[in-house]
């Protein structure tokens, strides 16, 4: 059985050569929130952040049509 060989490749922009991994979990979050608002209210918010004012105005526009 062969033993693994570890090669250190320091990332020059990170602290102590570390690379970020946690950011990838944040990428789908805004889309999930926007889709949850669409499912709950029936209106699609097209700008992020989905502030209460934007949701209110989108609901108001939907009711005017």
PyMOL CGO cylinders between C-alpha atoms (Angstrom):
from pymol import cmd
from pymol.cgo import CYLINDER

trace = [
    CYLINDER, 0.00, 0.00, 0.00, 1.39, 3.36, -1.03, 0.3, 1, 1, 1, 1, 1, 1,
    CYLINDER, 1.39, 3.36, -1.03, 1.51, 6.24, 1.38, 0.3, 1, 1, 1, 1, 1, 1,
    CYLINDER, 1.51, 6.24, 1.38, 0.18, 9.64, 0.26, 0.3, 1, 1, 1, 1, 1, 1,
    CYLINDER, 0.18, 9.64, 0.26, 2.62, 12.40, -0.48, 0.3, 1, 1, 1, 1, 1, 1,
    CYLINDER, 2.62, 12.40, -0.48, 1.56, 15.79, 0.84, 0.3, 1, 1, 1, 1, 1, 1,
    CYLINDER, 1.56, 15.79, 0.84, 2.64, 18.82, -1.13, 0.3, 1, 1, 1, 1, 1, 1,
    CYLINDER, 2.64, 18.82, -1.13, 2.25, 22.22, 0.47, 0.3, 1, 1, 1, 1, 1, 1,
    CYLINDER, 2.25, 22.22, 0.47, 1.26, 24.91, -1.99, 0.3, 1, 1, 1, 1, 1, 1,
    CYLINDER, 1.26, 24.91, -1.99, 0.86, 28.15, -0.08, 0.3, 1, 1, 1, 1, 1, 1,
    CYLINDER, 0.86, 28.15, -0.08, -1.72, 30.57, -1.47, 0.3, 1, 1, 1, 1, 1, 1,
    CYLINDER, -1.72, 30.57, -1.47, -0.06, 33.99, -1.51, 0.3, 1, 1, 1, 1, 1, 1,
    CYLINDER, -0.06, 33.99, -1.51, -3.28, 35.96, -0.91, 0.3, 1, 1, 1, 1, 1, 1,
    CYLINDER, -3.28, 35.96, -0.91, -4.62, 34.06, 2.10, 0.3, 1, 1, 1, 1, 1, 1,
    CYLINDER, -4.62, 34.06, 2.10, -3.52, 34.27, 5.73, 0.3, 1, 1, 1, 1, 1, 1,
    CYLINDER, -3.52, 34.27, 5.73, -0.68, 31.82, 6.35, 0.3, 1, 1, 1, 1, 1, 1,
    CYLINDER, -0.68, 31.82, 6.35, -1.17, 30.52, 2.80, 0.3, 1, 1, 1, 1, 1, 1,
    CYLINDER, -1.17, 30.52, 2.80, -4.72, 29.29, 3.43, 0.3, 1, 1, 1, 1, 1, 1,
    CYLINDER, -4.72, 29.29, 3.43, -7.42, 29.14, 0.76, 0.3, 1, 1, 1, 1, 1, 1,
    CYLINDER, -7.42, 29.14, 0.76, -11.07, 29.90, 1.46, 0.3, 1, 1, 1, 1, 1, 1,
    CYLINDER, -11.07, 29.90, 1.46, -13.64, 27.13, 1.28, 0.3, 1, 1, 1, 1, 1, 1,
    CYLINDER, -13.64, 27.13, 1.28, -16.60, 28.51, 3.24, 0.3, 1, 1, 1, 1, 1, 1,
    CYLINDER, -16.60, 28.51, 3.24, -17.63, 31.05, 0.61, 0.3, 1, 1, 1, 1, 1, 1,
    CYLINDER, -17.63, 31.05, 0.61, -19.02, 28.37, -1.70, 0.3, 1, 1, 1, 1, 1, 1,
    CYLINDER, -19.02, 28.37, -1.70, -21.82, 27.62, 0.74, 0.3, 1, 1, 1, 1, 1, 1,
    CYLINDER, -21.82, 27.62, 0.74, -22.97, 31.24, 0.53, 0.3, 1, 1, 1, 1, 1, 1,
    CYLINDER, -22.97, 31.24, 0.53, -23.37, 31.38, -3.27, 0.3, 1, 1, 1, 1, 1, 1,
    CYLINDER, -23.37, 31.38, -3.27, -26.86, 29.76, -3.52, 0.3, 1, 1, 1, 1, 1, 1,
    CYLINDER, -26.86, 29.76, -3.52, -28.28, 31.50, -0.44, 0.3, 1, 1, 1, 1, 1, 1,
    CYLINDER, -28.28, 31.50, -0.44, -29.64, 34.68, -2.10, 0.3, 1, 1, 1, 1, 1, 1,
    CYLINDER, -29.64, 34.68, -2.10, -31.32, 32.65, -4.85, 0.3, 1, 1, 1, 1, 1, 1,
    CYLINDER, -31.32, 32.65, -4.85, -32.93, 30.36, -2.27, 0.3, 1, 1, 1, 1, 1, 1,
    CYLINDER, -32.93, 30.36, -2.27, -34.28, 33.36, -0.36, 0.3, 1, 1, 1, 1, 1, 1,
    CYLINDER, -34.28, 33.36, -0.36, -35.68, 34.96, -3.54, 0.3, 1, 1, 1, 1, 1, 1,
    CYLINDER, -35.68, 34.96, -3.54, -37.33, 31.66, -4.51, 0.3, 1, 1, 1, 1, 1, 1,
    CYLINDER, -37.33, 31.66, -4.51, -38.82, 31.31, -1.02, 0.3, 1, 1, 1, 1, 1, 1,
    CYLINDER, -38.82, 31.31, -1.02, -40.33, 34.80, -1.33, 0.3, 1, 1, 1, 1, 1, 1,
    CYLINDER, -40.33, 34.80, -1.33, -41.74, 33.85, -4.76, 0.3, 1, 1, 1, 1, 1, 1,
    CYLINDER, -41.74, 33.85, -4.76, -43.26, 30.65, -3.36, 0.3, 1, 1, 1, 1, 1, 1,
    CYLINDER, -43.26, 30.65, -3.36, -44.76, 32.44, -0.36, 0.3, 1, 1, 1, 1, 1, 1,
    CYLINDER, -44.76, 32.44, -0.36, -46.12, 35.55, -2.08, 0.3, 1, 1, 1, 1, 1, 1,
    CYLINDER, -46.12, 35.55, -2.08, -46.40, 34.76, -5.77, 0.3, 1, 1, 1, 1, 1, 1,
    CYLINDER, -46.40, 34.76, -5.77, -44.23, 37.73, -6.79, 0.3, 1, 1, 1, 1, 1, 1,
    CYLINDER, -44.23, 37.73, -6.79, -40.70, 37.57, -8.14, 0.3, 1, 1, 1, 1, 1, 1,
    CYLINDER, -40.70, 37.57, -8.14, -38.20, 40.00, -6.63, 0.3, 1, 1, 1, 1, 1, 1,
    CYLINDER, -38.20, 40.00, -6.63, -35.55, 40.83, -9.22, 0.3, 1, 1, 1, 1, 1, 1,
    CYLINDER, -35.55, 40.83, -9.22, -33.10, 42.78, -7.06, 0.3, 1, 1, 1, 1, 1, 1,
    CYLINDER, -33.10, 42.78, -7.06, -30.98, 41.68, -4.15, 0.3, 1, 1, 1, 1, 1, 1,
    CYLINDER, -30.98, 41.68, -4.15, -31.30, 42.40, -1.27, 0.3, 1, 1, 1, 1, 1, 1,
    CYLINDER, -31.30, 42.40, -1.27, -35.01, 41.66, -1.05, 0.3, 1, 1, 1, 1, 1, 1,
    CYLINDER, -35.01, 41.66, -1.05, -35.85, 44.40, 1.42, 0.3, 1, 1, 1, 1, 1, 1,
    CYLINDER, -35.85, 44.40, 1.42, -39.31, 44.61, 2.99, 0.3, 1, 1, 1, 1, 1, 1,
    CYLINDER, -39.31, 44.61, 2.99, -39.94, 47.71, 0.88, 0.3, 1, 1, 1, 1, 1, 1,
    CYLINDER, -39.94, 47.71, 0.88, -39.16, 45.87, -2.37, 0.3, 1, 1, 1, 1, 1, 1,
    CYLINDER, -39.16, 45.87, -2.37, -41.42, 42.98, -1.42, 0.3, 1, 1, 1, 1, 1, 1,
    CYLINDER, -41.42, 42.98, -1.42, -44.21, 45.39, -0.44, 0.3, 1, 1, 1, 1, 1, 1,
    CYLINDER, -44.21, 45.39, -0.44, -43.93, 47.34, -3.71, 0.3, 1, 1, 1, 1, 1, 1,
    CYLINDER, -43.93, 47.34, -3.71, -43.90, 44.12, -5.75, 0.3, 1, 1, 1, 1, 1, 1,
    CYLINDER, -43.90, 44.12, -5.75, -47.05, 42.93, -3.94, 0.3, 1, 1, 1, 1, 1, 1,
    CYLINDER, -47.05, 42.93, -3.94, -48.68, 46.32, -4.49, 0.3, 1, 1, 1, 1, 1, 1,
    CYLINDER, -48.68, 46.32, -4.49, -47.84, 46.27, -8.23, 0.3, 1, 1, 1, 1, 1, 1,
    CYLINDER, -47.84, 46.27, -8.23, -49.27, 42.74, -8.54, 0.3, 1, 1, 1, 1, 1, 1,
    CYLINDER, -49.27, 42.74, -8.54, -52.54, 43.82, -6.94, 0.3, 1, 1, 1, 1, 1, 1,
    CYLINDER, -52.54, 43.82, -6.94, -52.85, 46.88, -9.23, 0.3, 1, 1, 1, 1, 1, 1,
    CYLINDER, -52.85, 46.88, -9.23, -52.81, 44.81, -12.42, 0.3, 1, 1, 1, 1, 1, 1,
]
cmd.load_cgo(trace, "trace")
